[in-house]
Amino acid sequence: MTLRIRFAKYGALRFIGHLDVMRYFQKVIRRADLPVRYSQGFTPHQIMTFAHPLSLGVSSDAEYMEVDFAEELDEREVFDRMSAQMSEGFALLSCSKLPEVPEGTHRDSLMSLVSAAEYMISWKDGYSEVPGEDRLRAAIGEFFSGESIVVEKSTKKTTEDTDIKPYIYRIYPQGDAFLDAEDPGFYGDKNITRSFAEGIDNTAHADTFENGRKFFVCVASGSAMNIKPALVTEALCGVLGIEYNRHAFALHRMETYKRIGGNLVPLDM
């Protein structure tokens, strides 16, 4: 039996890396005394996979993992037993059983399903260059109106100029409807629809700031193409005419999507 689990990562624990997150959940499952399935061989380990690891310092209400269990279990029981063992900084949000795959076939890996992610990007208090709402709205329009958005994109091996505009699916300021492509503040591909999972507050574990200035962006994410929201933020600062300071922004992942046809759908739907 395989369960897909959605969880939040926030507070001080948003600064721990992916390997520590994996070790954390291995301990949670052991302490919850759940019959997790182990791999075979000389160094057996819990069969557990994750969707798309967060960058350090980014909070999220849209992290996903899959866990294999050796017995049939009730999803609610697993949710409750794991939640009872968790500490401040992590929170389970949902737990669903995946259909069994036919014998002789295999399920697509969770990481391979990821196609996009949506972020809320907020200006922190204490920084002098926080744009007004009208200025931010105008800058987003100017930012997305050009034929290209070229940034310097780095990988482990290379650094090169990349046009990221085709991989920004939507960008919009605060106050605009999350889902309405006809809203005048919406910029992006109106033919790519996307939704949020029901019953989930996508910003519940995000940091909040008195100045209230923020914007939202949905970008390509995953193994095929991965656009970090910091790249979008830095490019937008160029349009605003302010110096980019990565410490001035709080990033929060609101949703992680898979693609079904032309639609972006949350991984837990």
C-alpha positions in Angstrom: 0.0 0.0 0.0 1.3 3.4 -1.0 0.2 6.7 0.6 0.8 10.2 -0.8 1.2 12.6 2.0 1.1 16.4 1.8 2.8 18.4 4.5 3.9 22.0 5.4 7.4 23.1 6.2 7.8 26.4 8.0 9.4 28.4 10.8 13.0 27.7 11.8 12.9 24.3 10.2 12.6 25.8 6.7 16.4 26.2 7.0 17.1 22.4 7.2 18.1 20.6 4.0 16.3 17.8 2.1 18.4 14.9 3.7 17.4 16.1 7.1 13.8 16.3 6.1 14.0 12.7 4.9 15.6 11.6 8.2 13.0 13.5 10.2 10.1 11.7 8.5 11.9 8.3 8.9 12.0 8.9 12.7 8.4 10.1 12.7 7.2 6.9 11.1 9.3 4.7 13.4 8.0 6.6 16.5 4.4 6.2 15.2 5.1 2.5 15.0 3.7 2.2 11.5 4.5 -0.9 9.4 6.6 0.8 6.7 8.0 -1.3 3.9 11.8 -1.5 3.7 14.0 -2.1 0.7 16.0 -5.3 0.2 19.7 -5.8 0.5 22.5 -5.1 3.0 21.4 -1.6 3.9 17.6 -1.7 4.0 15.9 1.7 4.2 12.3 2.9 4.4 10.7 3.1 1.0 9.9 6.8 0.9 10.1 9.3 -2.0 9.7 13.1 -2.2 8.3 15.4 -5.0 10.5 18.4 -5.3 12.8 19.6 -2.5 12.6 23.2 -1.3 15.5 25.6 -1.4 16.8 26.5 2.0 14.8 29.2 3.7 11.6 28.7 1.7 8.4 27.8 3.6 5.7 25.7 2.1 2.1 24.4 2.3 2.6 22.1 -0.7 5.3 19.5 0.0 4.6 15.9 -1.0 6.0 12.5 -0.3 5.0 8.9 -0.9 5.5 6.1 1.6 5.1 2.4 1.1 3.5 0.3 3.9 3.7 -3.4 4.3 0.0 -3.6 5.5 -3.3 -2.1 4.5 -4.0 0.9 6.8 -6.6 3.5 7.1 -5.4 6.9 5.8 -6.9 8.7 8.8 -5.1 6.5 11.2 -1.8 7.1 9.5 -2.4 10.8 9.5 -3.2 10.9 13.2 -0.4 8.7 14.3 2.2 10.6 12.3 0.8 14.0 13.4 1.1 13.0 17.0 4.9 12.5 16.6 5.6 15.7 14.7 7.2 18.9 16.0 6.7 22.6 15.4 8.0 23.4 11.9 6.2 20.5 10.1 2.5 19.7 9.8 0.7 17.0 7.9 -2.1 18.4 5.6 -3.5 15.4 3.8 -3.0 11.7 3.3 -4.4 9.7 0.4 -4.1 6.1 -0.8 -2.8 5.6 -4.3 -4.4 3.0 -6.6 -2.5 -0.3 -7.0 -0.6 -0.6 -10.3 -1.0 -3.7 -12.5 1.4 -6.5 -11.9 4.5 -6.1 -14.1 4.2 -2.3 -14.3 5.5 0.5 -12.1 4.1 3.8 -10.9 5.7 7.0 -12.2 8.0 8.5 -9.6 6.6 11.4 -7.6 9.4 13.7 -8.7 8.8 13.0 -12.4 5.2 14.1 -12.1 6.1 17.7 -11.0 5.6 20.3 -13.8 5.1 23.6 -12.0 4.9 25.3 -8.6 3.2 28.4 -7.4 4.8 30.8 -4.9 3.9 33.8 -2.8 6.8 36.3 -2.6 6.6 38.9 0.2 8.7 41.9 1.0 10.0 41.7 4.6 9.7 44.6 7.0 12.7 46.7 7.7 13.9 47.2 4.1 13.6 50.7 2.7 12.7 49.8 -0.9 9.2 48.4 -0.7 7.2 49.5 -3.7 3.7 50.8 -3.4 0.8 48.7 -4.6 0.2 50.7 -7.8 3.9 50.7 -8.6 4.1 47.0 -8.2 1.0 46.4 -10.3 2.4 48.5 -13.1 5.8 46.9 -12.9 4.3 43.4 -13.2 2.5 44.5 -16.4 5.7 46.0 -17.8 7.8 43.0 -16.7 5.5 40.6 -18.6 4.8 42.7 -21.7 8.2 42.2 -23.4 9.0 39.4 -25.9 11.5 37.8 -23.5 12.7 37.9 -19.9 16.4 37.0 -20.1 18.2 36.2 -16.8 21.5 34.6 -15.8 20.6 31.0 -14.9 23.1 28.9 -13.1 23.3 25.1 -12.8 25.9 22.9 -11.1 28.0 23.0 -14.2 27.2 26.1 -16.2 25.9 29.7 -16.1 24.1 31.0 -19.1 21.6 33.6 -20.2 18.1 32.1 -20.4 14.8 33.4 -21.5 12.5 32.4 -18.6 9.3 34.0 -20.0 8.0 30.8 -21.6 8.3 29.1 -18.1 6.4 31.8 -16.2 2.8 30.5 -16.4 1.3 33.4 -14.5 2.2 36.3 -12.3 -0.2 38.6 -10.4 -0.2 41.1 -7.6 -2.0 40.9 -4.3 -5.7 41.6 -4.4 -6.2 39.9 -7.8 -8.3 36.7 -7.9 -6.1 33.6 -7.7 -8.0 31.7 -10.4 -9.6 34.3 -12.7 -7.5 34.7 -15.9 -9.8 37.6 -16.9 -8.8 39.7 -14.0 -7.0 42.9 -15.3 -4.0 42.2 -13.0 -3.4 38.7 -14.5 -0.4 38.1 -16.8 0.4 34.8 -18.3 -0.9 32.0 -20.4 -4.7 32.0 -20.1 -5.0 28.6 -21.8 -3.2 26.9 -18.9 -5.7 26.4 -16.1 -4.7 25.5 -12.6 -6.5 25.0 -9.3 -5.8 24.7 -5.6 -6.6 21.6 -3.6 -9.8 21.7 -1.7 -9.7 22.2 2.1 -6.1 23.5 2.1 -5.1 27.0 3.1 -2.2 27.5 0.8 -0.7 30.3 2.8 -1.4 29.1 6.3 2.2 28.6 7.2 3.7 31.6 5.4 5.4 34.4 7.3 3.4 37.7 7.4 4.7 41.3 7.4 3.2 44.6 8.3 3.9 46.2 5.0 1.7 43.6 3.3 3.4 43.9 -0.1 3.5 40.7 -2.1 3.0 39.1 -5.5 2.4 35.6 -6.8 4.0 33.6 -9.5 3.5 30.2 -11.1 6.6 28.8 -12.8 7.9 25.6 -14.4 9.3 23.3 -11.8 10.8 19.8 -11.8 13.4 17.7 -13.6 12.7 19.0 -17.2 12.9 22.7 -16.4 13.2 24.3 -13.0 12.8 28.1 -12.6 13.6 29.4 -9.1 11.2 32.1 -7.9 14.2 34.1 -6.8 15.1 34.5 -10.5 11.7 36.1 -11.2 12.0 38.3 -8.2 15.4 39.6 -9.2 14.2 40.4 -12.7 11.1 42.2 -11.4 13.3 44.3 -9.1 15.1 45.4 -12.3 11.9 46.7 -13.7 11.0 48.4 -10.4 14.4 50.1 -10.4 15.4 48.8 -7.0 18.4 46.8 -6.0 17.7 43.1 -5.5 18.5 41.8 -2.0 17.6 38.2 -1.5 17.4 38.7 2.2 14.5 41.3 1.7 12.1 38.6 0.5 10.2 35.7 2.1 9.3 32.9 -0.3 6.4 30.5 0.3 5.4 27.6 -2.0 1.6 27.5 -2.2 1.1 24.6 -4.6 3.0 21.9 -6.5 1.4 20.8 -9.8 1.4 17.9 -12.2 0.2 18.4 -15.8 -2.8 16.7 -17.2 -3.4 17.7 -20.8 -3.3 21.5 -20.8 -4.1 21.8 -17.1 -2.0 22.1 -14.0 -3.4 20.0 -11.2 -2.2 19.7 -7.6 -0.3 16.5 -6.9 -2.9 15.4 -4.3 -5.8 15.6 -6.9 
